Amino acid sequence: MTTNLAIEPALALIELDSISAGIAAGDAMAKRAPIDVLRAGTVHPGKYLVLVGGSVGDVEEALAAGREVGAAAVLDVVFLPNAHPELLAAIGGACRGATGEALGIIETATVAAIIEAADAGLKGARVRLVELRLADDLGGKGYLLFDGPVSEVEAAVEIGAGRIIGAAGLVSRVIPQLHSEMAANLAADPQFRDRVRGAGPAAGPGAAPGLAPRRRAR
């Protein structure tokens, strides 16, 4: 299910390591400026996110208020005066299949950093944003998947990672000619526990439940 956030032209997100500080920061942001969109809530592991959208000046004002109230609890922030439409769709939950020549991956320790990397990569190269995963069930991490021609994916990953150089937990990789079985796994639920449940009949007394061994080609 996707959500139309209708954020334009500006987007900002503040990420805090305290729930109480996060609620107070969100309240201060809503009171400081007439923002069009306010989405706030908890994510694992015990962090709090506040996402706002609206005019550039109002979003800047709101972000300043959030940083002021959040103080030492602020982990990371991102401010995008003109967020890419594919980024907004991905934040809302849109997901595509990986069908291009290459897959690009960027991983970070914070949500704000991966959002900034995604926006930069989309604007800097002709790629599609396959998926954007944010915090929950990832220990608070974020990651993105770019899809497209090898040279364009390489450019997007370089630009995206370069935008957030020095970000905590930053890792990036480009995989040319992604195997079809891995593409199928990415298109399905990415959580391993859900991939192995009901995967097929067990092969014998010692086999894991729901898994059949894969035969090696001779």
N, C-alpha and C positions, 0 to 999 in steps of 0.2 A: 504494500500500500504506500502511495506517495502522498506528500503534503505540499500544496502550493503555498510557499511562504510569502509570496508577493512582496519580496524585499527589493525596494529600489529607491534611489540608486545606490544607497550605502548600507553596509553590513558591519557589525562589530560583535565580537564575542569576548567575554572575560571569563577566565577559568580560575577557580579558587579551591584551596585545599580545606576550607572550612564551610560547612553547610550554613551555620548561623551568619557568618560573614557574607556568604553568597546571597542569602535572602536579603540582608540589609543592603548589599550593593545593588541588587536588582530593584529594590524599593527606591533607592536614591537615584538610580538611572531613570526610572519612570517619572519621578518627581522633577528631575532637572530639566528635561526637554520633552516636547510633544512627539515622541517616537511613534511610528506607525505599527511596529511589530515588537512584541516582547515575549520571548519564550525562555523559561527558566526551569531548572530542575536538577536533581541529583544524577550522577553517573558514578560508576565504579572507578576507583575504590574510595568512596566517601568524598568525592569531589562535587563541586557545584558549578554549573554553567549558566551564564546569562547571555542570550543572543538578542540583539536589537537591530531594527532596520528602519530606514526612513531617509530624510534628506541628509546630505553630507554634514551640514552644520549641526543639526540636532543630534545626529548619531555621535559626532565628535564630543559634543557637550555631555551626552549621556555616559559615554565611555570614561570621560574625565571624572565624572561623579562616582562611577563604579570603582575606579582605581583608587580614588581618594578614600572612600569608605572601606573598601576591601583591604587596603593597606598591605600589611605583611602577608596576608592570606592569599594574595594574588599570585598565581603560578605563571600565567601566560595570558597574553591578549592578542587579538588581531583586529585590524581596522581596514576595511576594503571600501574605498569610495565608490567603486563601480564593479560589483561582484559579477563574475561570469555566470550567464544563465544556467549552464550545465552544473556549475557548483551548487547553485541554489536548489536545483532539482535533486542532486545527490544528497545534500543535507536533509532534504525532505524524504529521502528513502529510495529514490530512483536507482535502479540497478540494471546494467546491460550485460549482454553476453560478450565474452572476449573472442573476437573473430578476426582480428588483424594479424599482421606479420609478426608483431612483437608485443610483449607485455612489460610495462614499466611499473615498478613498485617503489613507493616511498613510505617509510615507517617512522613515527615519532613517538615521544613519550607524552605529548600533550595534544589536545584537540585543536587548540588555536593554531599551533604550528602546522598541522596537516591541512587545515583549511587554507592557510596562506599559501602553502606549497601547491595545493590543487589549483587555486586560482591563477597562480603564476604560470604553471605548466600549461594550463588550458589557453591562456592568452599568448603564450610564447611559441606554441607549436600546433600543428594540425593533428590533434589526437582527440580521442573520446575518453571521458571519465567513466570507466566501467563501474566502479564502486568506490564509496567513501565510507569507511567504518570508523565509528567514533566511540571510544572509551568503554562502553558496557560490554562485559564478557571479554575484554581485552586487557584487563588490569589497568585501565585508564589510558592505554595507548590509542593511537590513531594510525590508520594506513589507507593508502589509495592505490588504485590500479588504473593505469593508462593503457590504452589500446590504439594500435595504428601501425603505419610503416616503421621499420626499424629506425631509420634516421630521425623521424619525427618523435618517436617515443624516447630515443636517446636525448634529443633536444629538450623535450618536456621534463624528463627526469633531472637533467642537468640544471635547467632553469628553476624548477620547483625546489630542488634541494639547495641550490645556490641562494635562493631567496631566504631560506631559513638556516643558513650555515651557522653552526654553533648551537642549534636547537638540541635540547636533551633527547637522547635516544635516536638521533637521526641515522637512518640506514636507507640506502637506495640500491636498486638493481634493475637491470634490463635483461629480459629473457627472450631471445629470438625464437620464433617458431615454437610457441608453446604447444606441448603435446595435447592432443584432443581429450585425453582422459583427465589431465589437470584442468583444462578449460571447463569440462563438465563438472568437476568438483567445485570450481570457483563459482559456476552458475547456480549450483545447489547451495543448501545451507552450509556456510563455511565452518561451523562448529564441528569438531571431530566426533564428539559424542553422538551427534545426530546423523553423521555420515555412516557410522558403523552399525547403528541400530537397524535391524531388519535389512541388512545388506545382502542376505542370501542364506541358504542352508549351510549349517556347519558341515565340515568335511570329515569329521571323525571325533573320537573320544577326546583328543587333546586340542581340538580346534577351539578358537574363541567363538562365543555365541554370535550367530548372525554373520559370520565371515567364512568365506571359502577361500582356500589358498590360491594364489595366482600361479599358473604354470609358466615355467621359463621356456622360452623358445630354444630349441636345440639346433 
